[in-house]
Every structure is written in structure tokens, then in C-alpha cells.
Amino acid sequence: MAQFWWVIFPYAALAVCIVGTLYRFVYGQRGWGSKSSEILEKRWLRVGSLLFHWGILFVIGGHVMGLLVPLSVYEALGVSSEAYHLLADVAGGLAGLSATAGCLILLLRRIFNKRVRRNSTVSDFVALTLLFLVIALGTAQTVVYNNVVGPYEYRLTVGPWTRGLILLHPDPALMAGVPLALKIHVVLTFLLFAVSPFTRLVHVWSAPLRYPTRAPIQYRARWGRFVSDARFHPNVPDAPPSHHLGGEGGRIVGWDHRTGHDEAAVAKERLVQKVR
């Protein structure tokens, strides 16, 4: 059984993750992204997203330091085991609590906000639930287990096993004495990797490399944009005076001169009504 959980299953999950992500990138780029629901609800999204994303960045950094850097390197640098675990307790605990709280807020928002829930898919709930369980178990290991039972030196077990997995010769015997909560945390992490290509989590593999050279995006203000080389229509009902738009004798772009309506505002309202 150990051979399956600590050798076969991780490689199978990583294979599904890599192949599935490449397939979706090639054949499903229209659905590639986080599919923001900000237009449906902003308040809790802002709070949960900030807590989660800042927390997870530091959590990932802590995992790199703890799993990929051998214990001998810390000993050579003069970092004692007590100092390392104190840093992991304080910094890792705060980062884990932040990521856990943020993920929980995002999950509850998706469940209890009617508009967000109606525009969610099964994959959204699966991804968020798995993500919450993975982060919560890791945080519990750091905050609760290490302070109640005592610091667990995963750099002698999970660390070497992870590096062996990367180098294609994992030793499943290293995971035999690992605490149960940490084992479940590892298994759920690889399960999350396996389902990620079929969810909005694919956006983590995106980087804004083309952003600096992209074409500028044009935005419309509520009353449109002033254009100095056109004449302002004097009979538009309820339209703002031209001098409020930065000049005289101009025309409102985005304003329907036939009906006197702001086209952008009307289109937004129609979209909101459609998703309700």
C-alpha cells in the first residue's frame, strides 16, 4: 500500500496535471483563466482574495525552504533546529492562517451568495473545497500539532521523500512514521494537482509576460470620452455639459445621441440582469 500512495499515486497525479494542463492550453484557451466573479459580488471577494493570495505566496515559500533545502544546508549555515521551527511556527503559522481564512471566505461566498452560486460550476466547488482542506491540514500541522505534541522534523522524512520524487527515485519507507494529518495533507495536495487542469486553477500557470508590450485598453467613462475633433450634439437629453469633459465643442463617445442613453451603462445593466 505504501508503494501506491508514495510512489504510484504522486506520479499518476502529476502526469494527469501536466498532460491535462497542456491539452487545455492547446485546445481550450477560451476557458483558460480564473473566471472572475467580481461583477457579481466585490466585498467578500476583495477580503478573501487578498488574505488567500498573500498567505499562499508565503506558504509556498515556506514549503520550498522546508522540503527542497536539505537539513545539512541549514546546519552548515548555523541555523539550529529550534530557530528553524520557531520561524516556521510564527511566519508559517501566520501565512497558513491567512491563506486558510481567505480560502474559507471564498468558499462560503460561493456557497451562500445566490448570484455567485448560480454562476458556479461543480469544478469550482471541488477546487475550492480541496484547496481549503489542503491548506487547513497544513496549517493545523504547523499551529496545533507542533505546539501541542511537539515540533515534527519533516526535513528528515517528507523533505528527502519529496526530493527523491523529483529525482525519480522516491523512498516510500521515509513516509512510514509521518503523522496521519500530514500524510492526508500530502495525498490531498497531489489530488489537487490532478484535478487542477479541469478547474479555474489553471490560471496559476499563467504569467503576464506579454503585458508590457500589449496594446493599450480603451475604457469608457460613465458619460463617455471627450473627443475634441467632433462637434457636441446640443440636443442630447441629460447629457453633461461639454466643459465638464475637458473642452468645448466636443462630442460624447459612448453616448447614444438618438436615445440619450449611456450605451456602456445600459450594456452593464443588461449583463447584471442576465446573470441574476
WOPE-V326579 format. One record per run of one state. SS is the DSSP state (H for helix, E for strand, C for the rest). FROM is the first residue (numbers start at 0). LEN is the number of residues. If there is no record, write none. Layout:
{{SS;FROM;LEN} {SS;FROM;LEN}}
This chain:
{{C;0;1} {H;1;26} {C;27;1} {H;28;3} {C;31;11} {H;42;26} {C;68;2} {H;70;6} {C;76;4} {H;80;32} {C;112;1} {H;113;5} {C;118;3} {H;121;27} {C;148;5} {H;153;3} {C;156;1} {H;157;9} {C;166;5} {H;171;4} {C;175;4} {H;179;17} {C;196;3} {H;199;6} {C;205;5} {H;210;3} {C;213;11} {E;224;3} {C;227;14} {H;241;4} {C;245;5} {E;250;3} {C;253;1} {E;254;2} {C;256;4} {E;260;2} {H;262;13} {C;275;1}}
